[in-house]
Amino acid sequence: MDRRKSILDAAERSFSMFGYKASTVDQIAKIANVGKGTIYTFFANKEELFSEIITNLVTETKLAASSAIKEERPFYENLHNALYEVVELRKTHKLAVKLSQEVKELNTSPVTEALQRIEKAVLSFVQKELDKAVEKGEIKECHTDIVAFMMVKVYIALIFDWERDHEALQKEKMLEVLEMFVMDGLRKT
């Protein structure tokens, strides 16, 4: 078995269960069933280990978004599906859930920075999709950076904030809202 991978898996489990702040290298070593020194042969410290796990989560997030894109579907439907997959991942991925909780409760700086890295990756993905759509003439010229920011924030609000006081929106209803408030404004007339 690959020890480095075993350590990464153990660290992700630890961060998912206890959060970044409460996880220790000793704890990760126990979960990985290796000596603490073995961890240090692969990673300089807990921060480096955490950074690699976040890099993997960013990659997983981009993959979820990319896999939702199908050439035969309209642009707005593709973008909706990609955003929906990203937000669902954030909502169900144990590590993402725990990190969001830690930021709310403890405002741990490395965790805040990690979640910002993930959000920047999502914003970059959405902006690139918008840029492609503008280039293809599927939508009108716009400030794709601002539109990407707004779209991601709308999705987050509809899923996380809306659901605190209301029944969860179905995927179709979210598509309707996206189309009405965002896509209608981007359509070429």
C-alpha atoms as an extended CHARMM CRD file, in Angstrom:
* protein
*
       189  EXT
         1         1  MET       CA              0.0000000000        0.0000000000        0.0000000000  PROA      1               0.0000000000
         2         2  ASP       CA              1.1470000000        3.5220000000       -0.7770000000  PROA      2               0.0000000000
         3         3  ARG       CA              2.0480000000        5.1160000000        2.5650000000  PROA      3               0.0000000000
         4         4  ARG       CA              1.7460000000        8.6640000000        1.2710000000  PROA      4               0.0000000000
         5         5  LYS       CA             -1.8010000000        7.9750000000        0.0610000000  PROA      5               0.0000000000
         6         6  SER       CA             -2.6160000000        6.2250000000        3.3270000000  PROA      6               0.0000000000
         7         7  ILE       CA             -1.4540000000        9.3240000000        5.2310000000  PROA      7               0.0000000000
         8         8  LEU       CA             -3.5080000000       11.6240000000        2.9880000000  PROA      8               0.0000000000
         9         9  ASP       CA             -6.5960000000        9.4440000000        3.4760000000  PROA      9               0.0000000000
        10        10  ALA       CA             -6.0680000000        9.4170000000        7.2380000000  PROA      10              0.0000000000
        11        11  ALA       CA             -5.5790000000       13.1750000000        7.3240000000  PROA      11              0.0000000000
        12        12  GLU       CA             -8.7490000000       13.7410000000        5.3160000000  PROA      12              0.0000000000
        13        13  ARG       CA            -10.6660000000       11.4830000000        7.7310000000  PROA      13              0.0000000000
        14        14  SER       CA             -9.2360000000       13.3590000000       10.7050000000  PROA      14              0.0000000000
        15        15  PHE       CA            -10.0080000000       16.7900000000        9.2560000000  PROA      15              0.0000000000
        16        16  SER       CA            -13.5090000000       15.5530000000        8.3020000000  PROA      16              0.0000000000
        17        17  MET       CA            -14.2250000000       14.2560000000       11.7950000000  PROA      17              0.0000000000
        18        18  PHE       CA            -12.4760000000       16.7770000000       14.0130000000  PROA      18              0.0000000000
        19        19  GLY       CA            -11.8000000000       19.7780000000       11.8060000000  PROA      19              0.0000000000
        20        20  TYR       CA             -8.4730000000       21.3420000000       10.9650000000  PROA      20              0.0000000000
        21        21  LYS       CA             -7.8330000000       22.9780000000       14.3160000000  PROA      21              0.0000000000
        22        22  ALA       CA             -8.5160000000       19.8720000000       16.4170000000  PROA      22              0.0000000000
        23        23  SER       CA             -6.5910000000       17.4750000000       14.1720000000  PROA      23              0.0000000000
        24        24  THR       CA             -3.0040000000       16.7110000000       15.1190000000  PROA      24              0.0000000000
        25        25  VAL       CA             -0.1690000000       14.9100000000       13.3740000000  PROA      25              0.0000000000
        26        26  ASP       CA             -0.2450000000       12.3200000000       16.2060000000  PROA      26              0.0000000000
        27        27  GLN       CA             -3.9310000000       11.6920000000       15.5500000000  PROA      27              0.0000000000
        28        28  ILE       CA             -3.3740000000       11.3960000000       11.7890000000  PROA      28              0.0000000000
        29        29  ALA       CA             -0.4970000000        8.9540000000       12.3940000000  PROA      29              0.0000000000
        30        30  LYS       CA             -2.7740000000        6.7780000000       14.5520000000  PROA      30              0.0000000000
        31        31  ILE       CA             -5.5150000000        6.7530000000       11.9250000000  PROA      31              0.0000000000
        32        32  ALA       CA             -2.9660000000        5.9390000000        9.1920000000  PROA      32              0.0000000000
        33        33  ASN       CA             -1.3800000000        3.2980000000       11.4200000000  PROA      33              0.0000000000
        34        34  VAL       CA              2.0960000000        4.7820000000       10.8990000000  PROA      34              0.0000000000
        35        35  GLY       CA              4.6190000000        6.4640000000       13.1360000000  PROA      35              0.0000000000
        36        36  LYS       CA              4.5590000000       10.2410000000       13.4010000000  PROA      36              0.0000000000
        37        37  GLY       CA              8.0220000000       10.3440000000       11.8010000000  PROA      37              0.0000000000
        38        38  THR       CA              6.6580000000        8.6010000000        8.7080000000  PROA      38              0.0000000000
        39        39  ILE       CA              4.3030000000       11.5110000000        8.1560000000  PROA      39              0.0000000000
        40        40  TYR       CA              7.2270000000       13.9280000000        8.3230000000  PROA      40              0.0000000000
        41        41  THR       CA              9.0710000000       11.9920000000        5.6030000000  PROA      41              0.0000000000
        42        42  PHE       CA              6.2740000000       12.9950000000        3.2140000000  PROA      42              0.0000000000
        43        43  PHE       CA              4.9890000000       16.2860000000        4.6530000000  PROA      43              0.0000000000
        44        44  ALA       CA              6.8050000000       19.0740000000        6.5030000000  PROA      44              0.0000000000
        45        45  ASN       CA              3.8610000000       19.7890000000        8.7960000000  PROA      45              0.0000000000
        46        46  LYS       CA              0.0880000000       19.6450000000        9.2350000000  PROA      46              0.0000000000
        47        47  GLU       CA             -0.3370000000       22.7580000000        7.0780000000  PROA      47              0.0000000000
        48        48  GLU       CA              1.3780000000       21.1450000000        4.0740000000  PROA      48              0.0000000000
        49        49  LEU       CA             -0.7370000000       18.0230000000        4.5050000000  PROA      49              0.0000000000
        50        50  PHE       CA             -3.9040000000       20.1120000000        4.7040000000  PROA      50              0.0000000000
        51        51  SER       CA             -2.9010000000       22.1050000000        1.6330000000  PROA      51              0.0000000000
        52        52  GLU       CA             -2.5450000000       18.9360000000       -0.4270000000  PROA      52              0.0000000000
        53        53  ILE       CA             -5.9240000000       17.6770000000        0.7270000000  PROA      53              0.0000000000
        54        54  ILE       CA             -7.4890000000       20.9940000000       -0.2670000000  PROA      54              0.0000000000
        55        55  THR       CA             -5.7660000000       20.7760000000       -3.6550000000  PROA      55              0.0000000000
        56        56  ASN       CA             -7.3920000000       17.3550000000       -4.0840000000  PROA      56              0.0000000000
        57        57  LEU       CA            -10.7750000000       18.7840000000       -3.0580000000  PROA      57              0.0000000000
        58        58  VAL       CA            -10.3730000000       21.6220000000       -5.5780000000  PROA      58              0.0000000000
        59        59  THR       CA             -9.6290000000       19.0260000000       -8.2760000000  PROA      59              0.0000000000
        60        60  GLU       CA            -12.6520000000       16.9710000000       -7.2140000000  PROA      60              0.0000000000
        61        61  THR       CA            -14.8310000000       20.0890000000       -7.3420000000  PROA      61              0.0000000000
        62        62  LYS       CA            -13.6290000000       21.0080000000      -10.8450000000  PROA      62              0.0000000000
        63        63  LEU       CA            -14.2230000000       17.4280000000      -11.9890000000  PROA      63              0.0000000000
        64        64  ALA       CA            -17.7860000000       17.4930000000      -10.6350000000  PROA      64              0.0000000000
        65        65  ALA       CA            -18.4540000000       20.7270000000      -12.5190000000  PROA      65              0.0000000000
        66        66  SER       CA            -16.8210000000       19.5620000000      -15.7510000000  PROA      66              0.0000000000
        67        67  SER       CA            -18.6500000000       16.2460000000      -15.7730000000  PROA      67              0.0000000000
        68        68  ALA       CA            -21.9840000000       18.1040000000      -15.6680000000  PROA      68              0.0000000000
        69        69  ILE       CA            -21.2700000000       19.8210000000      -19.0040000000  PROA      69              0.0000000000
        70        70  LYS       CA            -22.7770000000       18.0780000000      -22.0580000000  PROA      70              0.0000000000
        71        71  GLU       CA            -22.2270000000       19.5990000000      -25.5120000000  PROA      71              0.0000000000
        72        72  GLU       CA            -25.7560000000       18.8130000000      -26.6970000000  PROA      72              0.0000000000
        73        73  ARG       CA            -27.4350000000       20.8530000000      -23.9430000000  PROA      73              0.0000000000
        74        74  PRO       CA            -28.0510000000       24.6080000000      -23.9870000000  PROA      74              0.0000000000
        75        75  PHE       CA            -25.4410000000       26.7710000000      -22.2720000000  PROA      75              0.0000000000
        76        76  TYR       CA            -27.6550000000       27.8640000000      -19.3600000000  PROA      76              0.0000000000
        77        77  GLU       CA            -28.6540000000       24.2590000000      -18.6180000000  PROA      77              0.0000000000
        78        78  ASN       CA            -25.0100000000       23.1620000000      -18.6220000000  PROA      78              0.0000000000
        79        79  LEU       CA            -24.0020000000       25.9660000000      -16.3110000000  PROA      79              0.0000000000
        80        80  HSD       CA            -26.9140000000       25.2310000000      -14.0050000000  PROA      80              0.0000000000
        81        81  ASN       CA            -25.9750000000       21.5480000000      -13.8530000000  PROA      81              0.0000000000
        82        82  ALA       CA            -22.3280000000       22.3720000000      -13.1920000000  PROA      82              0.0000000000
        83        83  LEU       CA            -23.1580000000       24.7970000000      -10.3870000000  PROA      83              0.0000000000
        84        84  TYR       CA            -25.6860000000       22.3890000000       -8.9240000000  PROA      84              0.0000000000
        85        85  GLU       CA            -23.0750000000       19.6030000000       -8.8220000000  PROA      85              0.0000000000
        86        86  VAL       CA            -20.5200000000       21.8780000000       -7.1790000000  PROA      86              0.0000000000
        87        87  VAL       CA            -22.9420000000       23.0420000000       -4.5050000000  PROA      87              0.0000000000
        88        88  GLU       CA            -24.1930000000       19.4990000000       -3.9000000000  PROA      88              0.0000000000
        89        89  LEU       CA            -20.6000000000       18.3530000000       -3.4550000000  PROA      89              0.0000000000
        90        90  ARG       CA            -20.0060000000       21.1530000000       -0.9810000000  PROA      90              0.0000000000
        91        91  LYS       CA            -23.1970000000       20.2130000000        0.8300000000  PROA      91              0.0000000000
        92        92  THR       CA            -22.4990000000       16.4670000000        1.0480000000  PROA      92              0.0000000000
        93        93  HSD       CA            -18.7050000000       16.0650000000        1.0680000000  PROA      93              0.0000000000
        94        94  LYS       CA            -17.7680000000       15.3140000000        4.6850000000  PROA      94              0.0000000000
        95        95  LEU       CA            -14.6190000000       17.4180000000        4.6190000000  PROA      95              0.0000000000
        96        96  ALA       CA            -16.3120000000       20.3980000000        2.9690000000  PROA      96              0.0000000000
        97        97  VAL       CA            -19.1700000000       20.2460000000        5.4840000000  PROA      97              0.0000000000
        98        98  LYS       CA            -16.7970000000       20.0880000000        8.4570000000  PROA      98              0.0000000000
        99        99  LEU       CA            -14.6470000000       22.9240000000        7.1370000000  PROA      99              0.0000000000
       100       100  SER       CA            -17.7080000000       25.1400000000        6.5790000000  PROA      100             0.0000000000
       101       101  GLN       CA            -18.8100000000       24.3810000000       10.1290000000  PROA      101             0.0000000000
       102       102  GLU       CA            -15.3470000000       25.1920000000       11.5050000000  PROA      102             0.0000000000
       103       103  VAL       CA            -15.2700000000       28.5440000000        9.7240000000  PROA      103             0.0000000000
       104       104  LYS       CA            -18.6700000000       29.4760000000       11.1720000000  PROA      104             0.0000000000
       105       105  GLU       CA            -17.8270000000       28.3700000000       14.6960000000  PROA      105             0.0000000000
       106       106  LEU       CA            -14.1180000000       29.1300000000       15.0310000000  PROA      106             0.0000000000
       107       107  ASN       CA            -13.1830000000       31.2540000000       12.0140000000  PROA      107             0.0000000000
       108       108  THR       CA             -9.9400000000       29.2750000000       11.6810000000  PROA      108             0.0000000000
       109       109  SER       CA             -7.7000000000       31.1890000000        9.2760000000  PROA      109             0.0000000000
       110       110  PRO       CA             -6.2400000000       28.2230000000        7.2910000000  PROA      110             0.0000000000
       111       111  VAL       CA             -9.7320000000       26.8110000000        6.8370000000  PROA      111             0.0000000000
       112       112  THR       CA            -11.1080000000       30.1560000000        5.6770000000  PROA      112             0.0000000000
       113       113  GLU       CA             -8.2690000000       30.3590000000        3.1540000000  PROA      113             0.0000000000
       114       114  ALA       CA             -8.9380000000       26.7770000000        2.0250000000  PROA      114             0.0000000000
       115       115  LEU       CA            -12.6150000000       27.4710000000        1.3840000000  PROA      115             0.0000000000
       116       116  GLN       CA            -11.6320000000       30.6250000000       -0.5040000000  PROA      116             0.0000000000
       117       117  ARG       CA             -9.3360000000       28.5190000000       -2.7240000000  PROA      117             0.0000000000
       118       118  ILE       CA            -12.2470000000       26.2420000000       -3.5480000000  PROA      118             0.0000000000
       119       119  GLU       CA            -14.5490000000       29.1800000000       -4.2570000000  PROA      119             0.0000000000
       120       120  LYS       CA            -11.9220000000       30.8290000000       -6.4910000000  PROA      120             0.0000000000
       121       121  ALA       CA            -11.6350000000       27.5970000000       -8.4830000000  PROA      121             0.0000000000
       122       122  VAL       CA            -15.4170000000       27.4890000000       -8.9190000000  PROA      122             0.0000000000
       123       123  LEU       CA            -15.5360000000       31.1610000000       -9.9160000000  PROA      123             0.0000000000
       124       124  SER       CA            -12.7460000000       30.5840000000      -12.4310000000  PROA      124             0.0000000000
       125       125  PHE       CA            -14.5810000000       27.5870000000      -13.8970000000  PROA      125             0.0000000000
       126       126  VAL       CA            -17.8530000000       29.5220000000      -14.2440000000  PROA      126             0.0000000000
       127       127  GLN       CA            -16.0740000000       32.5390000000      -15.7330000000  PROA      127             0.0000000000
       128       128  LYS       CA            -14.3680000000       30.3290000000      -18.3430000000  PROA      128             0.0000000000
       129       129  GLU       CA            -17.7300000000       28.8050000000      -19.2880000000  PROA      129             0.0000000000
       130       130  LEU       CA            -19.2210000000       32.2850000000      -19.6050000000  PROA      130             0.0000000000
       131       131  ASP       CA            -16.2410000000       33.4180000000      -21.7020000000  PROA      131             0.0000000000
       132       132  LYS       CA            -16.7530000000       30.4210000000      -24.0250000000  PROA      132             0.0000000000
       133       133  ALA       CA            -20.4560000000       31.2410000000      -24.3560000000  PROA      133             0.0000000000
       134       134  VAL       CA            -19.6940000000       34.8720000000      -25.2090000000  PROA      134             0.0000000000
       135       135  GLU       CA            -17.1080000000       33.7590000000      -27.7630000000  PROA      135             0.0000000000
       136       136  LYS       CA            -19.5870000000       31.3180000000      -29.3670000000  PROA      136             0.0000000000
       137       137  GLY       CA            -22.2790000000       33.9950000000      -29.4480000000  PROA      137             0.0000000000
       138       138  GLU       CA            -24.5510000000       32.0580000000      -27.0830000000  PROA      138             0.0000000000
       139       139  ILE       CA            -24.8220000000       35.0090000000      -24.7040000000  PROA      139             0.0000000000
       140       140  LYS       CA            -24.1820000000       38.7200000000      -25.0280000000  PROA      140             0.0000000000
       141       141  GLU       CA            -20.9840000000       40.4640000000      -24.0130000000  PROA      141             0.0000000000
       142       142  CYS       CA            -20.7640000000       40.9680000000      -20.2590000000  PROA      142             0.0000000000
       143       143  HSD       CA            -18.3520000000       41.2330000000      -17.3690000000  PROA      143             0.0000000000
       144       144  THR       CA            -17.9620000000       37.4940000000      -16.9730000000  PROA      144             0.0000000000
       145       145  ASP       CA            -16.0880000000       37.8430000000      -13.6950000000  PROA      145             0.0000000000
       146       146  ILE       CA            -18.9910000000       39.7420000000      -12.1140000000  PROA      146             0.0000000000
       147       147  VAL       CA            -21.6330000000       37.4320000000      -13.6120000000  PROA      147             0.0000000000
       148       148  ALA       CA            -19.7120000000       34.3500000000      -12.4040000000  PROA      148             0.0000000000
       149       149  PHE       CA            -19.5000000000       35.8110000000       -8.9040000000  PROA      149             0.0000000000
       150       150  MET       CA            -23.2010000000       36.5910000000       -8.8630000000  PROA      150             0.0000000000
       151       151  MET       CA            -24.2120000000       33.1580000000      -10.1750000000  PROA      151             0.0000000000
       152       152  VAL       CA            -22.1410000000       31.2720000000       -7.6220000000  PROA      152             0.0000000000
       153       153  LYS       CA            -23.4370000000       33.4380000000       -4.7790000000  PROA      153             0.0000000000
       154       154  VAL       CA            -27.0540000000       32.9680000000       -5.9400000000  PROA      154             0.0000000000
       155       155  TYR       CA            -26.6090000000       29.2070000000       -5.9310000000  PROA      155             0.0000000000
       156       156  ILE       CA            -25.0490000000       29.1940000000       -2.5000000000  PROA      156             0.0000000000
       157       157  ALA       CA            -27.8400000000       31.4030000000       -1.1800000000  PROA      157             0.0000000000
       158       158  LEU       CA            -30.5810000000       29.2780000000       -2.7560000000  PROA      158             0.0000000000
       159       159  ILE       CA            -29.2130000000       26.0840000000       -1.3250000000  PROA      159             0.0000000000
       160       160  PHE       CA            -27.7310000000       27.0030000000        2.0350000000  PROA      160             0.0000000000
       161       161  ASP       CA            -29.5500000000       30.1660000000        3.0960000000  PROA      161             0.0000000000
       162       162  TRP       CA            -32.9750000000       29.3630000000        1.6020000000  PROA      162             0.0000000000
       163       163  GLU       CA            -33.0350000000       25.9020000000        3.1590000000  PROA      163             0.0000000000
       164       164  ARG       CA            -32.6220000000       27.2520000000        6.6800000000  PROA      164             0.0000000000
       165       165  ASP       CA            -36.2210000000       28.4870000000        6.6850000000  PROA      165             0.0000000000
       166       166  HSD       CA            -37.8180000000       26.8380000000        3.6440000000  PROA      166             0.0000000000
       167       167  GLU       CA            -38.2300000000       23.5070000000        1.9730000000  PROA      167             0.0000000000
       168       168  ALA       CA            -35.3070000000       22.6580000000       -0.3110000000  PROA      168             0.0000000000
       169       169  LEU       CA            -35.7680000000       23.7540000000       -3.9110000000  PROA      169             0.0000000000
       170       170  GLN       CA            -35.8920000000       21.0580000000       -6.5520000000  PROA      170             0.0000000000
       171       171  LYS       CA            -33.2460000000       21.1820000000       -9.2610000000  PROA      171             0.0000000000
       172       172  GLU       CA            -35.8680000000       22.1970000000      -11.8530000000  PROA      172             0.0000000000
       173       173  LYS       CA            -37.0430000000       25.1420000000       -9.7370000000  PROA      173             0.0000000000
       174       174  MET       CA            -33.4610000000       26.3180000000       -9.3230000000  PROA      174             0.0000000000
       175       175  LEU       CA            -33.0060000000       26.1380000000      -13.1010000000  PROA      175             0.0000000000
       176       176  GLU       CA            -36.1630000000       28.2270000000      -13.5220000000  PROA      176             0.0000000000
       177       177  VAL       CA            -34.8380000000       30.8680000000      -11.0970000000  PROA      177             0.0000000000
       178       178  LEU       CA            -31.4210000000       30.8920000000      -12.7770000000  PROA      178             0.0000000000
       179       179  GLU       CA            -32.9880000000       31.2440000000      -16.1990000000  PROA      179             0.0000000000
       180       180  MET       CA            -35.3360000000       34.0310000000      -15.1290000000  PROA      180             0.0000000000
       181       181  PHE       CA            -32.9060000000       36.1870000000      -13.1770000000  PROA      181             0.0000000000
       182       182  VAL       CA            -29.5900000000       35.4940000000      -14.8540000000  PROA      182             0.0000000000
       183       183  MET       CA            -29.8770000000       33.8580000000      -18.2300000000  PROA      183             0.0000000000
       184       184  ASP       CA            -32.7020000000       36.0490000000      -19.5210000000  PROA      184             0.0000000000
       185       185  GLY       CA            -30.4230000000       39.0480000000      -18.9490000000  PROA      185             0.0000000000
       186       186  LEU       CA            -27.5430000000       37.3740000000      -20.7880000000  PROA      186             0.0000000000
       187       187  ARG       CA            -29.4920000000       36.2300000000      -23.8410000000  PROA      187             0.0000000000
       188       188  LYS       CA            -28.7530000000       37.9300000000      -27.0970000000  PROA      188             0.0000000000
       189       189  THR       CA            -31.8060000000       39.8590000000      -28.2480000000  PROA      189             0.0000000000
